[in-house]
Amino acid sequence: MSTPAHKRQRGPRRLPLRYLLPSLVLVAVTVMLLLRGYVHSEFLADHRVSPPTAQNEVPGEILEGGPVIDVRDGEPVTYDVPDHRIVLTFDDGPDPTWTPKVLDELARYDAHGVFFITGAMAARHPDLVRRMVDEGHEIGLHTFNHPDLSLQSRARVDWELAQNQLSLAGAAGIRTSLFRPPYSSHSYALDNTSWPVSEYIGRELGYLTVLNDTDSKDWARPGVDAIVDNAMPDVPGEGAIVLMHDAGGDRSQTVAALGRMLPELSERGYEFTNLTEALDAPSAHTEVTGFTLWQGRAFVGAVTVSQNAMSVLVVALAVIGTLVFARFGLMLVLSFVHARRVRRPGFSWGPPVTEPVTVLVPAYNERKCIANTVRSLAASDHPIEVVVIDDGSRDGTADIVEDLALPGVRVVRQPNGGKPAALNNGIAHASHDIVVMMDGDTVFEPTTVRELVRPFGDPTVGAVAGNAKVGNRDTLIGAWQHIEYVMGFNLDRRLYDVLRCMPTIPGAVGAFRRTALERVGGMSDDTLAEDTDITMALHRDGWRVVYAENARAWTEAPETVQQLWSQRYRWSYGTMQAIWKHRRSLIERGPSGRFGRVGLPLVSLFMVLAPLLAPLIDVFLLYGIIFGPTGKTVAAWLGVLGVQALCAAYAFRLDREKPTHLLSLPLQQILYRQLMYVVLLQSWITALTGGRLRWQKLRRTGAVESAPTADSRRPSPPDREARERTPAA
């Protein structure tokens, strides 16, 4: 990619909105993850169970009374279910697999029951709660996250029931007065820790506590026969509240047991009723209206959105995982193929290219860098002419070049018109058939031009991409970009070379046949990525674009996050513009169609979609660390990092780079993914809202004074004086 061009473009002042929306998306994803963890009991869950204690503080009438406890009026009262009535109760649901089967069995025999639902499950499956109510069943509360309330504070007890009611209101538009404590059983099992909870919930919160007469023990899955035997009333004809479960694991035995119990007990004259019907009491349900109803619906709606969004995110994670490993696999295999092909003894592009070439250097306010750039060209071992196109600089850039008085170097001045206009002007002034293009902040090695033009020995080659390297790599952000250039850009270019669909000739170091440029109309300002645009145009015109690994150019990379943001934002948005501009190649025939059906999908997947989804790897890492399974999550993340490290090490080996900077690879991968996500999201927003991105010229320091030697590969000490920014249009 080239450095930002010079022209400034006006556009609607929507930048604050564009910065805000990516942040809102990140916040929304975070909230959805937290909400999912909340309703899946992955945090705030407490699985402790209180051991039995003494019972001396439990009233005798409670220990010896019925399973329904009422202390709403102050004095404890218990109730038994009348004879020949059975109240089937089901805990822990609703479950999307087993609750419908339980409801189907009940419907077959026109039986009703009571479902003690947890708020977490109700919020996730509101349709099943509505079905329960619509089919005449009664609903009771079983807390939100199923903790043992005897181990919780009063505030937590209040919160568990309030959230349970909120889920019920959102799911079915009702509230209930029935409550069953988690881990409860018979009234005679209440002790000094569990009784105060039931007393508080009844006296202060107004609930009936519903325990049971018989426990089917289906939670232990003892077998259908055992479940039926356990559920039967102790005395024939005696009424009973039966404890069963419609969630919490495999409930196939429960469903089968119902299929046997219901007809058998019906033949014995039993009725299967709701609790309040069995007690001839008013319904436990009360309709919810007003703010409480909308509050419940909003909560359940948010959970539904979270559930659906998480399903999409999981699919997206699978997609990005596939893309990451597919890309790395292709990079490793095809870069090996490329290196082996161009490095084999006797390899040749054709007849040696010895004729002079023209080097174009578009420059706008390049005072800090231009002398280093031109001096590096003067040391070239290939015959060249250098044309510096001063694009309306205000800092004396052109004067500096003229004062150098180097042979074969001339200056062309023009009013500020942007980089494409400067390059087209340079092409018009070029004296030779091969044109090399570079940036005003870049320095060449003496062999760069020679290596760059060698592939033109093949008459089918229309353009050559050089090997752009980061010169100012001593800072952390510079080291990260160095890794990106070696691992991403240059390894990618080997891949694209083999597939014959190179998407971009880097503006820092590229060469073109002049005839090829003229056939496609020269450099265009239709996009912000003129280098990508021209490369795609050459492919569509039938020219081959290749990569010259030994044509090294040393460029000054952004030194701050803000500068990096501005550069990558322009690159991303410009790439999207170029893809859209050349979209018709997807349906065309010939070379254009081949590029459209191979190159465009690869660029779209690996340069637009993959970076947009890549942060999901880190999002799910955090989710797994917080909510579990931590070990498997960390192992999977380290596996991805290991593959990246393998590719990076191989890329550094191919480019003959010292691997020292790879020590910062883990941090680079984490932070870069987030940066590129926000940049790409902002680019999408810019495109979808019809905004236009103005040019942002980076501040240069002149850090790259000369090409490093092969041994050192290190830049000269930077000059920290900042250059002025591009003025507002």
C-alpha positions in Angstrom: 0.0 0.0 0.0 1.1 3.6 -0.6 1.4 6.4 1.8 -1.7 8.6 1.9 -2.1 10.8 -1.2 -2.1 14.5 -1.1 -5.5 15.6 -2.2 -8.1 16.5 0.4 -11.7 15.7 -0.2 -14.7 17.3 1.5 -17.5 15.2 2.9 -20.4 15.2 5.3 -19.3 15.8 8.8 -20.2 12.4 10.1 -16.9 11.5 11.7 -18.2 11.6 15.3 -21.0 9.2 14.4 -18.5 6.9 12.6 -16.3 6.8 15.7 -19.3 6.3 18.0 -20.9 3.4 16.1 -17.9 0.9 16.3 -17.8 1.6 20.0 -21.5 0.9 20.3 -21.1 -2.3 18.5 -18.4 -3.4 20.8 -20.5 -2.4 23.8 -23.5 -4.3 22.4 -21.4 -7.5 21.9 -20.1 -7.2 25.4 -23.6 -6.8 26.9 -24.9 -9.7 24.9 -22.1 -11.9 26.1 -22.7 -10.9 29.7 -26.4 -11.4 29.3 -25.8 -14.8 27.8 -23.6 -15.7 30.7 -26.2 -14.4 33.1 -29.1 -16.5 31.8 -26.9 -19.5 31.4 -26.0 -19.3 35.1 -22.4 -18.9 34.1 -21.8 -16.2 36.7 -23.6 -15.3 39.9 -24.4 -19.0 40.1 -23.9 -20.7 43.5 -23.9 -24.5 43.5 -23.3 -24.9 47.2 -25.9 -27.0 49.1 -26.4 -26.5 52.9 -26.0 -29.7 54.9 -28.8 -30.7 57.2 -29.0 -29.0 60.6 -31.0 -29.2 63.7 -34.8 -28.7 63.6 -35.5 -27.3 67.0 -36.5 -23.8 65.6 -39.0 -25.2 63.1 -42.6 -25.2 64.4 -44.0 -28.6 65.0 -47.1 -28.0 62.9 -44.8 -27.4 59.9 -42.8 -30.6 60.5 -45.9 -32.6 60.9 -48.1 -30.8 58.4 -48.8 -30.9 54.7 -46.5 -29.9 51.8 -48.1 -26.5 51.2 -47.0 -23.9 53.7 -48.7 -20.6 54.1 -47.3 -17.9 56.5 -48.7 -14.9 54.7 -51.0 -14.0 57.6 -48.3 -14.4 60.2 -49.2 -17.8 61.6 -47.9 -20.9 59.8 -50.6 -23.0 58.2 -50.1 -26.1 56.1 -52.4 -27.8 53.6 -52.6 -31.3 52.2 -54.0 -32.3 48.8 -57.5 -33.8 49.1 -57.9 -37.5 48.4 -58.0 -38.7 44.8 -56.2 -35.7 43.5 -52.7 -35.7 42.2 -50.7 -32.5 41.7 -47.8 -33.3 39.3 -45.0 -30.8 39.7 -42.0 -30.4 37.4 -38.9 -28.5 38.5 -36.0 -26.7 36.8 -37.5 -26.1 33.4 -38.5 -25.2 30.8 -36.2 -27.3 28.7 -36.4 -27.1 24.9 -36.1 -30.9 24.6 -38.0 -32.4 27.5 -40.6 -29.9 28.5 -42.5 -30.2 25.2 -42.5 -34.0 25.6 -43.8 -33.7 29.2 -46.5 -31.3 28.0 -47.5 -33.7 25.2 -47.9 -36.5 27.7 -50.0 -34.4 30.0 -52.2 -33.3 27.0 -52.8 -36.9 26.0 -54.6 -37.5 29.2 -56.1 -34.1 29.7 -53.9 -33.7 32.9 -52.7 -30.5 34.4 -49.7 -29.8 36.6 -47.5 -27.2 38.2 -44.2 -26.2 36.6 -41.7 -24.6 38.9 -39.6 -22.7 36.5 -36.2 -21.0 36.9 -36.0 -17.4 35.6 -32.9 -18.2 33.5 -34.6 -21.0 31.6 -37.9 -19.0 31.3 -36.1 -16.1 29.7 -34.4 -18.4 27.2 -37.5 -20.3 26.3 -40.5 -18.0 26.8 -42.5 -19.9 24.2 -42.7 -22.9 26.4 -43.8 -20.9 29.4 -46.6 -19.4 27.2 -47.6 -22.9 26.2 -47.8 -24.1 29.8 -50.2 -21.3 30.6 -52.2 -21.6 27.4 -52.7 -25.3 28.1 -54.0 -24.7 31.6 -51.0 -25.5 33.8 -49.9 -23.5 36.8 -46.6 -21.8 37.1 -44.5 -21.5 40.3 -41.1 -19.9 41.0 -37.9 -21.8 41.5 -35.6 -18.8 41.7 -33.6 -17.4 38.8 -30.3 -19.2 39.0 -31.2 -22.2 41.3 -29.1 -21.4 44.4 -29.7 -22.9 47.8 -31.4 -19.8 49.4 -30.5 -20.9 52.9 -26.9 -19.8 52.0 -27.9 -16.5 50.5 -28.5 -13.0 51.9 -31.9 -11.5 52.1 -31.0 -9.2 49.2 -30.0 -12.2 47.1 -33.2 -13.9 47.9 -35.3 -10.9 47.0 -33.3 -10.5 43.8 -33.7 -14.2 42.8 -37.5 -14.1 43.1 -37.8 -10.7 41.5 -35.8 -11.8 38.5 -37.8 -15.0 38.3 -41.0 -13.0 38.3 -39.5 -10.6 35.6 -38.9 -13.5 33.3 -42.4 -14.9 33.9 -43.9 -11.5 33.2 -42.0 -11.2 30.0 -42.7 -14.7 28.9 -46.4 -15.1 29.7 -47.6 -11.7 31.0 -48.4 -13.1 34.5 -46.9 -13.3 38.0 -47.4 -16.2 40.4 -47.8 -16.7 44.2 -46.3 -20.2 44.2 -42.7 -20.9 45.2 -40.6 -24.0 45.7 -37.1 -23.7 47.1 -34.3 -25.4 45.2 -32.9 -28.6 46.8 -36.1 -28.9 48.9 -38.1 -32.1 49.5 -40.6 -32.8 52.2 -41.9 -30.5 54.9 -40.6 -32.8 57.6 -37.0 -32.2 56.2 -37.1 -28.4 56.9 -34.4 -27.4 59.4 -33.0 -24.4 61.2 -31.4 -23.0 58.0 -34.1 -23.7 55.4 -37.2 -22.8 57.5 -36.3 -19.1 58.1 -36.1 -18.7 54.3 -39.5 -20.2 53.7 -40.9 -18.1 56.6 -39.4 -14.9 55.2 -40.6 -15.6 51.6 -44.1 -16.3 52.9 -44.5 -13.6 55.5 -42.6 -10.8 53.8 -42.9 -11.6 50.1 -46.4 -13.2 50.1 -45.7 -16.6 48.5 -47.0 -20.1 49.2 -44.2 -22.5 49.7 -44.9 -25.8 47.9 -42.9 -28.9 48.9 -43.9 -32.5 48.0 -45.5 -35.7 49.3 -43.7 -38.1 47.1 -40.3 -37.7 45.3 -40.0 -39.7 42.0 -36.2 -39.3 42.2 -36.2 -39.0 38.5 -33.2 -36.7 38.8 -31.2 -39.9 39.6 -32.5 -41.7 36.6 -33.1 -45.0 38.5 -35.3 -46.5 35.7 -38.9 -46.1 34.6 -40.2 -48.7 37.1 -38.5 -47.0 40.0 -39.7 -43.6 39.1 -43.3 -44.8 38.9 -43.0 -46.6 42.2 -41.5 -43.6 43.9 -44.1 -41.2 42.6 -47.2 -43.3 43.7 -49.0 -42.1 46.8 -48.0 -43.9 49.9 -51.7 -44.8 50.7 -54.0 -45.8 47.8 -56.6 -43.0 47.2 -54.6 -40.4 49.2 -53.9 -37.1 47.5 -50.3 -36.1 46.8 -48.0 -33.6 45.4 -45.5 -35.5 43.2 -42.0 -34.1 42.6 -40.6 -34.6 39.0 -38.3 -32.7 36.7 -38.6 -31.6 33.1 -35.1 -30.2 32.8 -31.6 -30.7 34.2 -30.5 -33.6 32.1 -31.9 -36.6 30.2 -35.5 -36.8 31.2 -36.5 -39.6 28.8 -37.3 -41.8 31.8 -39.5 -39.1 33.3 -41.5 -38.9 30.0 -41.8 -42.7 29.9 -42.9 -42.9 33.5 -45.6 -40.3 32.9 -46.9 -42.4 30.0 -47.4 -45.3 32.5 -48.5 -43.3 35.6 -51.2 -41.2 34.0 -53.4 -44.0 32.6 -52.8 -46.2 35.7 -53.7 -43.5 38.2 -56.7 -42.4 36.1 -58.1 -45.9 36.3 -57.8 -45.6 40.1 -60.0 -42.6 40.0 -57.4 -39.9 40.4 -57.7 -36.4 38.9 -54.5 -34.5 37.8 -55.1 -30.9 38.7 -53.3 -27.6 39.4 -52.4 -26.9 43.0 -55.0 -24.2 43.5 -57.7 -26.3 41.8 -56.8 -29.2 44.1 -57.1 -26.9 47.2 -60.2 -25.1 45.8 -58.3 -21.8 46.1 -58.1 -18.8 43.8 -55.6 -19.1 40.9 -52.0 -18.4 41.7 -51.7 -16.4 38.5 -52.2 -12.6 38.4 -52.1 -10.7 35.1 -49.2 -8.2 34.8 -49.8 -4.9 33.2 -48.1 -1.5 32.7 -44.5 -0.9 33.2 -43.8 -4.2 34.8 -45.1 -6.0 31.8 -43.0 -4.0 29.4 -40.0 -4.4 31.6 -40.4 -8.1 31.5 -40.9 -8.2 27.8 -37.8 -6.0 27.3 -35.7 -8.4 29.4 -37.0 -11.5 27.6 -36.6 -9.7 24.3 -33.0 -8.8 25.1 -32.3 -12.4 26.1 -33.8 -13.6 22.8 -31.6 -11.2 20.9 -28.6 -12.3 22.9 -29.3 -15.9 22.2 -29.7 -15.4 18.5 -26.7 -13.1 18.3 -24.6 -15.6 20.1 -25.7 -18.3 17.6 -24.6 -15.9 14.8 -21.3 -15.1 16.6 -20.6 -18.8 17.1 -21.1 -19.4 13.4 -18.9 -16.3 12.7 -16.3 -17.8 15.0 -16.4 -21.0 13.0 -16.1 -19.0 9.8 -13.1 -17.0 11.0 -11.5 -20.1 12.3 -11.9 -21.8 9.0 -10.6 -18.6 7.2 -7.6 -18.3 9.5 -6.5 -21.9 9.1 -7.3 -21.9 5.4 -5.3 -18.7 4.9 -2.3 -19.9 6.9 -2.4 -23.2 5.1 -2.4 -21.5 1.7 0.3 -19.1 2.8 2.6 -21.8 4.0 2.2 -24.1 1.0 2.1 -21.5 -1.8 4.8 -19.3 -0.4 7.0 -22.4 -0.3 6.1 -23.1 -3.9 6.9 -19.5 -4.8 10.2 -19.4 -3.0 11.3 -22.7 -4.5 10.3 -21.6 -8.0 12.1 -18.2 -8.0 15.2 -19.5 -6.1 15.9 -22.6 -8.0 19.2 -22.6 -10.0 18.8 -21.4 -13.5 15.5 -19.6 -13.0 15.0 -16.7 -15.3 12.2 -14.4 -16.2 13.6 -14.1 -19.7 16.2 -11.9 -21.4 18.0 -9.6 -18.9 16.4 -6.1 -18.6 19.3 -3.7 -19.0 17.6 -0.6 -20.5 17.1 2.5 -18.4 13.9 3.0 -16.4 12.1 6.0 -15.0 11.6 6.2 -11.3 8.6 8.4 -10.3 8.6 10.0 -6.8 5.4 11.9 -6.0 6.0 14.2 -3.1 3.9 16.5 -1.0 5.6 18.2 2.0 8.3 15.5 2.2 11.0 17.9 3.5 12.1 15.4 6.2 12.5 12.4 3.8 13.0 13.5 0.2 16.8 13.9 0.4 17.2 10.4 1.8 14.9 9.1 -0.9 16.7 10.7 -3.8 20.2 9.9 -2.6 19.2 6.2 -2.3 18.1 6.3 -5.9 21.4 7.9 -7.0 23.2 4.9 -5.6 21.2 2.5 -7.8 23.2 -0.1 -9.8 20.7 0.0 -12.6 20.5 3.0 -15.1 17.6 5.2 -14.1 16.2 8.6 -14.5 14.4 10.1 -11.5 11.4 12.3 -11.8 10.2 14.0 -8.5 6.7 15.3 -8.9 6.2 18.1 -6.4 2.4 18.1 -5.7 2.1 21.7 -4.5 4.4 21.3 -1.4 4.6 24.2 0.9 7.8 23.2 2.8 10.4 23.5 0.0 10.4 19.8 -1.0 11.2 20.7 -4.6 13.9 23.1 -3.6 15.7 20.5 -1.6 15.8 18.1 -4.5 17.1 20.8 -6.9 19.7 21.9 -4.4 21.1 18.3 -4.3 21.9 18.7 -8.0 22.2 15.0 -8.6 22.7 13.7 -12.1 19.6 12.1 -13.8 17.2 13.7 -11.2 14.7 16.3 -12.3 11.8 18.0 -10.6 8.3 18.5 -12.1 6.1 21.0 -10.2 2.3 21.0 -10.2 -0.5 22.5 -8.2 -1.8 20.2 -5.5 -4.0 17.6 -7.2 -3.5 14.4 -5.3 -1.2 11.4 -5.8 -2.9 9.8 -8.8 -2.7 13.2 -10.7 1.0 13.5 -9.7 1.8 10.0 -10.9 0.0 10.5 -14.2 1.9 13.7 -14.6 5.1 11.8 -13.9 4.2 9.1 -16.5 3.7 11.9 -19.1 7.3 13.1 -18.3 8.9 9.7 -18.2 11.5 8.9 -20.9 11.4 5.1 -20.7 9.1 2.2 -21.2 9.4 0.8 -17.7 8.2 3.0 -14.8 9.1 2.5 -11.2 6.9 4.2 -8.6 7.8 4.8 -5.0 6.9 7.1 -2.1 8.7 10.2 -1.0 9.4 8.7 2.5 11.0 5.5 1.1 14.6 4.5 0.4 15.8 1.9 -2.0 18.8 -0.4 -1.8 21.3 -0.1 -4.6 20.0 -3.3 -6.1 16.3 -2.6 -5.7 15.5 -1.2 -9.2 17.5 -4.0 -10.9 15.7 -6.7 -8.9 12.3 -4.9 -9.5 12.6 -4.8 -13.3 14.0 -8.3 -13.8 10.5 -9.9 -14.2 9.8 -7.7 -17.3 12.0 -10.1 -19.2 8.7 -12.0 -19.5 6.5 -10.0 -22.0 3.3 -11.1 -20.2 4.3 -9.3 -17.0 2.7 -5.9 -16.8 3.6 -4.9 -13.2 5.9 -6.0 -10.4 5.3 -5.7 -6.6 8.5 -5.1 -4.6 9.3 -6.1 -1.0 8.3 -3.2 1.3 9.9 -3.2 4.7 9.5 -1.1 7.8 12.5 0.9 8.5 11.5 2.4 11.9 11.0 -0.8 13.7 12.7 0.0 17.0 9.6 1.1 18.7 6.9 -1.4 19.8 4.3 -0.2 17.3 7.0 -0.2 14.6 8.0 -3.8 15.5 4.3 -4.8 15.2 4.1 -3.3 11.8 7.3 -5.0 10.8 5.8 -8.3 11.7 2.7 -7.4 9.7 4.7 -6.5 6.7 6.8 -9.6 6.7 4.1 -12.1 7.8 1.0 -10.6 6.2 1.9 -8.4 3.2 4.9 -10.2 1.8 3.8 -13.8 2.5 0.4 -12.9 1.0 2.1 -11.6 -2.1 3.8 -14.9 -2.6 0.5 -16.6 -2.3 -1.2 -14.2 -4.7 1.7 -14.5 -7.2 1.3 -18.2 -7.4 -2.5 -17.9 -7.9 -1.9 -15.0 -10.4 -4.3 -12.6 -8.6 -2.0 -10.1 -6.9 -4.4 -7.5 -5.5 -2.0 -4.6 -4.8 1.3 -3.2 -6.0 2.6 -1.4 -3.0 3.0 2.4 -3.5 6.3 2.2 -1.8 7.9 -0.1 -4.4 6.3 -1.1 -7.6 7.1 -1.1 -11.3 4.9 -1.0 -14.4 5.1 -1.3 -18.2 4.2 2.1 -19.5 2.1 0.5 -22.3 0.1 -1.4 -19.6 -0.6 1.7 -17.7 -1.7 3.5 -20.8 -4.1 0.7 -21.8 -6.0 0.9 -18.6 -6.1 4.7 -18.5 -3.3 5.4 -16.0 -3.7 6.0 -12.3 -7.3 6.7 -11.2 -8.6 8.8 -8.3 -11.9 6.8 -8.2 -10.7 5.2 -4.9 -8.6 6.0 -2.0 -6.4 2.9 -2.7 -5.1 3.9 -6.2 -2.4 1.2 -6.0 -5.0 -1.6 -5.5 -7.3 0.0 -8.1 -4.5 0.0 -10.8 -3.4 -3.5 -9.9 -6.9 -4.9 -10.4 -7.3 -3.0 -13.6 -4.1 -4.6 -15.0 -5.3 -8.1 -14.1 -8.6 -7.4 -15.9 -6.7 -6.3 -19.0 -4.8 -9.6 -19.1 -1.5 -8.6 -17.7 0.4 -10.7 -15.2 1.4 -9.1 -11.9 4.3 -10.8 -10.0 6.3 -10.4 -6.8 10.0 -9.6 -6.6 11.2 -10.7 -3.2 14.7 -9.1 -3.5 13.4 -5.7 -4.6 13.5 -4.3 -1.1 12.3 -0.8 -0.1 12.5 0.7 3.3 9.6 2.9 4.3 8.7 4.9 7.4 5.6 3.3 9.1 3.2 5.3 11.3 4.7 5.9 14.8 1.5 6.4 16.7 -1.8 4.6 17.0 -3.7 7.6 15.6 -1.4 7.7 12.5 -1.8 3.9 12.1 -5.6 4.2 12.5 -5.7 6.9 9.8 -3.5 4.9 7.4 -5.4 1.6 7.8 -8.7 3.3 7.7 -7.8 4.7 4.3 -6.4 1.4 3.1 -9.4 -0.6 4.2 -12.0 1.9 2.8 -10.0 2.2 -0.5 -9.8 -1.6 -0.8 -13.5 -1.9 -0.4 -14.0 0.8 -3.0 -11.7 -1.0 -5.4 -13.5 -4.3 -4.9 -16.8 -2.6 -5.6 -15.4 -0.8 -8.6 -14.2 -4.0 -10.2 -17.2 -6.2 -9.2 -18.2 -6.8 -12.8 -15.2 -9.0 -13.2 -17.1 -11.6 -11.3 -19.3 -12.2 -14.3 -16.9 -11.4 -17.2 -15.0 -13.8 -19.2 -11.3 -14.1 -20.0 -8.6 -12.7 -17.7 -11.0 -10.3 -16.1 -13.4 -13.1 -15.2 -10.5 -15.2 -13.9 -9.4 -12.4 -11.6 -13.0 -11.7 -10.5 -13.7 -15.3 -9.6 -10.4 -16.0 -7.9 -8.8 -12.7 -6.8 -11.8 -10.7 -5.7 -13.2 -13.5 -3.4 -9.8 -14.0 -1.8 -9.3 -10.3 -1.2 -12.8 -10.0 0.1 -12.4 -12.9 2.5 -8.8 -12.3 3.7 -8.6 -8.5 3.6 -12.2 -7.4 4.5 -14.2 -10.2 6.1 -11.5 -12.0 8.1 -10.1 -8.9 9.9 -13.7 -7.9 10.7 -14.4 -11.2 12.4 -10.9 -11.9 13.8 -11.6 -10.2 17.2 -14.1 -12.9 18.0 -11.1 -15.1 18.7 -10.2 -12.8 21.6 -13.8 -12.1 22.6 -14.5 -15.8 23.1 -11.1 -16.2 24.9 -12.3 -13.6 27.5 -15.7 -15.3 27.6 -14.1 -18.7 28.2 -11.7 -17.4 30.9 -14.6 -15.7 32.8 -17.3 -18.3 32.3 -15.4 -21.4 31.4 -14.3 -23.9 30.3 -11.1 -21.9 30.9 -8.6 -24.7 30.1 -10.0 -25.7 26.8 -10.6 -22.0 25.8 -7.0 -21.0 26.5 -5.7 -24.2 24.8 -7.7 -23.3 21.6 -6.5 -19.7 21.6 -2.9 -20.8 22.1 -3.4 -23.3 19.3 -4.4 -20.4 16.9 -1.4 -18.4 18.2 0.9 -21.3 17.6 -0.2 -21.6 14.0 0.3 -17.8 13.6 3.8 -18.1 15.2 4.7 -20.9 12.8 3.6 -18.8 9.8 5.5 -15.8 11.1 8.6 -17.7 11.8 8.5 -19.2 8.3 7.9 -15.7 6.8 10.9 -14.3 8.7 13.0 -17.1 7.5 12.0 -16.6 3.8 12.7 -12.8 4.1 16.0 -13.5 6.0 14.9 -11.4 8.9 16.0 -11.8 12.5 13.2 -13.4 14.6 13.8 -11.1 17.6 10.7 -9.0 17.0 8.5 -12.1 17.1 8.7 -12.0 20.9 5.9 -9.3 20.7 3.7 -11.5 18.4 1.1 -12.5 21.0 0.5 -8.9 22.0 0.6 -7.7 18.4 -2.0 -10.3 17.4 -4.4 -9.3 20.2 -4.2 -5.5 19.7 -4.0 -5.6 15.9 -7.1 -7.6 15.7 -9.1 -5.1 17.7 -7.6 -2.2 15.8 -8.4 -3.7 12.4 -11.9 -4.7 13.5 -12.7 -1.1 14.5 -11.0 0.3 11.3 -12.9 -2.1 9.1 -16.2 -1.5 10.9 -15.7 2.2 10.5 -15.0 1.7 6.8 -18.2 -0.3 6.4 -20.1 2.4 8.2 -18.5 5.0 6.0 -19.5 3.0 2.9 -23.1 2.2 4.0 -23.8 5.8 5.1 -22.5 7.2 1.8 -19.8 9.2 3.5 -16.5 10.1 1.9 -13.2 9.8 3.6 -10.8 12.8 3.4 -7.1 12.3 2.9 -5.0 12.2 6.0 -1.3 12.9 5.5 0.9 11.2 8.1 3.4 13.1 10.1 6.9 12.0 9.0 10.1 12.2 11.0 12.7 11.2 8.5 13.5 8.1 10.6 14.6 6.0 7.6 17.7 7.7 6.3 19.2 4.8 4.3 18.6 1.2 3.6 19.9 -1.0 6.4 22.6 -3.5 5.6 21.8 -7.2 5.3 23.4 -7.9 8.6 21.9 -5.1 10.7 18.5 -4.6 9.0 18.1 -1.7 11.4 17.2 1.9 10.6 19.2 5.0 11.5 18.3 7.0 14.6 15.1 9.0 13.9 14.8 12.7 13.7 11.9 13.5 16.0 10.9 16.8 14.5 7.4 16.6 13.2 6.3 17.8 9.8 3.1 19.7 9.3 -0.1 18.0 8.5 -2.0 18.3 5.2 -4.0 21.6 5.5 -7.8 21.4 5.6 -9.4 21.6 2.2 
